[in-house]
């Protein structure tokens, strides 16, 4: 699959895929005819995982370790990694909601003071 096809399937920009390739997270082969990047199904899977985890607070080093675990099919470690990412994301969201609630209290307080 070409970079454009993979990007469309995974729902990411081709530039992101190029970046992940530079970071060593994925590998492409080059077409002999035109030099285009070609990605295997295994690399597409990695791209989908990276795309999902980049939205959490997953760091590049952890991402490399997780992708290695996917390749070696150590699914118990993969599941733990996903659970950890989910927990971190939930914690972050909780803090954001608490911040929003506090901000709304300040807005209400400001509104009351303005009416006086």
C-alpha positions, 0 to 999 in steps of 0.5 A: 500500500502507498503512503496515501492509501495507508494514511486514508485507511488510518485517518492520519496525514502522510506527513505524520507517517513520514515523521513516525518513519523518521522516528523509527516506529515504522518501516517502509520499502521503496517501489522499484518503479517510482520510489514511492513508500510501500507499507505492509499490512503489519506496518498499517497495523502499527500506524493505526496503533500509533495514531490511537496512542498519540492521542493519549500521553504515550511517549515515543520510547514507550511507543517503540516498546509497545510496537516491539511487543506487537511484533513479538505477539506479547499480547499480555504486555500489549494489553497492559500498555493499553490499560496504562494508556487508558488510565493515564488518559482518564486521569488527565480527563478527570483533572480537566473536568475538575479545572472546568468545574472550578472555572465555572465557579469563578465565572458564577462568582464574577457574575454575582459580583458584577450584578452588585 
